[in-house]
């Protein structure tokens, strides 16, 4: 996968200096946008320092990033995500120390959105209210969530999304690089697909450009032309510095099988009732805790009687469900099985065997529970999906029982032909019919 980006910035219509800073390092695969804040041009200092410091730290970790690009296993991914968070955290601590030592820079800080591309994978980092958007298959997805007081009220259910967008508190950020000695960096791992277009931007753009314009520019224009037009649109009504970094992914003709692409995994999850109410970004977080596994034809995915806690989604192939030696069902692409292990600790009630070579997504209960402990919205939507799934199963079971009950009652009420020696109703109670004569 090849990813190339371009970046543009503009001082805007009302500011006399630009506190935004950006980085496009196509060789390293690092893309950054920072929106500085602070008096006496300290915002410029914070944003520029953040860009330079993060780039320097990542240049020292090139070997790790190259390793993950070549062999994207979960363990290395965890190392990369941790390295990204620590680089931003250390940069924040250094900016905070500079501001503490120089009174003219007191209170300076900066937002940050960052994308580190490694082959077919990328890690996103985010602090503040700058944003990252993705346009895939003509749909616009906001991959970051503003860290503002308005969004905090929205997440607590105090105001709705429209009220959060209109609220004056939408401009009051709750986190910034350098504002405090320690910060919490939001990260997201994402798998790239050919044709993806990403936009990293400051709020001088996102506050003044409608989503329809975002989708149109990023879908139809080349990256540099898209960045330029988006800045022009923001400048029509904008009151702030404006920065846009646009990057697009293209498949390299290497003849290498990319396996199951990211979009197929997302579509498979979206079709499952447990996940169908989740946003694009929430589904990405579910994929972050899932693993891709392959099973050869004839191998067991689940064994009847085993005690394990893995929920499976069949991406490609065909499986048979066995109860003992009997084939209960045959399932194909897109189905899921084993989800009851998320709420039950009983042994498996049936076996699942690969009928042909299969590829599945595996979600371990412990990993999924770790996610819902960190992500309240994911927890609520997963619980709601599970309740709907179980209620549907209960409804089907009740309908089956009702049908069986009606059939039993019908059989009991149907008159039976008198049989020799059988009891039949008489005027004074049941009487026995005479046996047939013997010859």
Secondary structure, DSSP 4 states (H G I P E B T S, - for coil): -EEEEEEEEE--SS-SS--EEEEEETTTTEEEEEEEE-TTTHHHHHHHHHHHHHHHHHHTTHHHHHHHHHS--HHHHHHHHHHHHHHHHHHHHHHHHHHHH-GGGTT-EE-EEEEEEETTEEEEEEESS-EEEEEETTEEEE-----BHHHHHHHTTSS-HHHHHHSGGGG-BS--BTTSS----EEEEEE--TT-EEEEE-HHHHTTS-HHHHHHHHHHS-HHHHHHHHHHHHHHH--S-EEEEEEEEE---------S-HHHHHHHHHTSTTTTT--HHHHHHHHHT-EEEEE-TT-EEE-TT----EEEEEEESEEEEEETTEEEEEEETT-EE-GGGGT--SPPSSEEEESS-EEEEEEEHHHHHHHHHH-HHHHHHHHHHHHHHHHHHHHHHHHHHHHHHHHHHHHHHSPPPP-TT-EEEETTEEEEPPPPPP-
